[in-house]
Amino acid sequence: MRKSMLSYLLLPIFASASFLLSAAPANTASVPISASAEQVEMQASQPRLDLNKADALTLQTTLNGIGKTKADAIVAYREQQGPFTSVDELLEIKGIGKALLDRNRDKLMVE
């Protein structure tokens, strides 16, 4: 009886605390503006993966949402159709849609 009464009392307290924390405005004054610029520089300095040179294992381990089957499909498409002329050509491969391409676009390039 005591445990159930205690849980009835604590449940609204925790629920209201989580509501207040999620509804509280974020303190953005402490975030330095230069931090976002540094992140952009770091992303820009990371080497991009060339679709015409990467093997299936590299594609699989480097790209988000690309498993063994899709990586093999990319390599097979390249072998059948010739070198990629643009990153957007990945949309021609079954199983690769716009969302998946947009998620990995900054990691890819075509030489």
N, C-alpha and C positions, 0 to 999 in steps of 0.2 A: 504494500500500500504506500509506504514511504517513497519507494523508488518511482512508482508511477506518478505520484503527486509531484515529486521533484522534477521528473521529466516534463510534466505538464507546465511547470513554472519556467524551466530552462529553455524549452523549445521556442517560445515567443521571444525570449531575450536574444537568442542566437539568430533567429530569423530576422528580427529588426536590426540587429547589428550588421548582418550581411547586406541588408537592404540599404542601410545608411552608408556603408562603405562603397557600395556600387553606385549610389546616387551622388556621392560627394564629388565635387569638381576636382579634376586632376591638377596637381601643382606643377604647372609648366614653367614657372619662373626659374626653377633650379636646373633646367636642362639647357646647357650651353648651345648656342646656335652653331658653333664650330664643330660640334660633335656630328651633326648630320653631314656637314661638308667633309669631315674626315671619313665617314662611312662611304660616301660617294667616291672619294679618292681610292679607298681600299678596294671597292668593287671594280673600279675602272682599272686598277693595277693588276687584278687577278687575270691570269692568262685565259683566253677564250679557247674553246675546243673547236677545231676545224672539222666540219662534217665530212670532208673529203679525205681526211687522213686518219680519223679515229677508228679503232677497231671496236667490235661489239662489247668487249669487256670494259673498255674505257667509257663508252657511251652509257653502259649500264651503271657504272659506279659514280659517274660524274653528274648525270642528269637526274632531276627529280621526276618520279613517276615512270621512268623507263626501266623496265625489267629485261630479262633475257630475251623474251619473245619479241618485244618491240625493238630492242637493240639489234637483234638478228635481222629483223625486217628492214631496218634502216640500212644495214650493210648490204642486204640482198637487193634493195631498191637501187642503191648506188652502183652495184655491179651490173644490174640489168639496164638501167637508164643512163648510166654515165655519171660524171661528177655533178654534185649539186651546184646550181647557179645562184641560189638564194636560200636562206634559212626557211622561208615560207614554203619551200617545196616539200618540207616535212609533212605538210597537210595532206599530201597525196598518199601517204602511207596509212593503211588501215589501222585504226586504234589510236592515231595521234590527231587530236583535235586542237582547236584554237586555244582553249584554256591550258592544255599541256604545253603547247608551243610558247604561249606567253609566259608561263612559269619558268621556262628554260631559255628564253630568247637572249638574256644578257650573258649567258654562258656559252653561246654558240656563235660561230662565224663561218664564212665560206671564203676561201682564197681562190 
